[in-house]
Amino acid sequence: MKERELYDLNIRLKTSLLVVPLIFLSLLSQLSTFILVFLISVFVISETNLTIRQDNKNLRSMLYLFLILPIYFIVILEFRESVLSVLVIHFVSFISTIILVFLGIRRKRYETGDRAQFSYFSDMKFSLNLLRELTTIVFVTGISGLLFLYTSFSDIGWVLLPLITVVTVDTFSYIFGSLFGRNRFESLRDISPNKSVEGFIFGYVFGAIVFFLVQFILDIDLELFWAIFLTLSMPLLAILGDLLGSGVKRNFGVKNFGYILPGHGGFMDRLDSLVATFMLMLLVKEVIL
């Protein structure tokens, strides 16, 4: 592993060690959980103000903070049965965002000196705006799934399981990809040119193993079918979420969503793998309970 990669990994791990305790503290009560979710949603709004002029950024932020977010959170807190609507909105937006990302890549594919600074939608303002708002919906609905997953301390396993799985997939993909990554995904080179086949395999395998073991340690009551289904799909969804985040950044022509977390590309860079896994856990929880 190169010296620069070791430095980046060290910074990422230190940042994670600071952030994880904050997440645990937020689970002490429903109020603290709500405060965490709302604050993260605010950061999401800020980090999706990409490529917008300052006056439009202010208008968009005010619209979300004082109208859209309050209405959304009032609805999901007052009407707990709205979980199905949130799930539908999330996964429709998730799939639509993936489609927009790949359409942008296919529209303009050619070599550039700095791919991260190249916007595929440079001449497609409507598509770029649509991608921005869909991305916001994916992240806000995804992180708000925490409010449905965690209603009391007895639900903590439902939160920890996807969180531990995502950290495992991310860590092992990064380490083994850096150590042994020789073969790149040609089909993904425009989204994430550094992703390797080896990193994907090790991240997926270790993520699946950890998920399968941790569900027993946390004593989560899953039937065998759902245990196998989540073991196979959870690491894959975490990887897909990471690729989605990278694809969105490439289409906006930026390297990072933000600079709040040292060694990371912003809050959204840490959430991209997590939001969809939260919603998948919520979907299974709603089905079996």
Summary of the structure (lengths in Angstrom):
residues: 289
radius of gyration: 18.6
end to end distance: 45.3
largest distance: 53.4
contacts: 934
relative contact order: 0.15
helix: 78%
strand: 1%
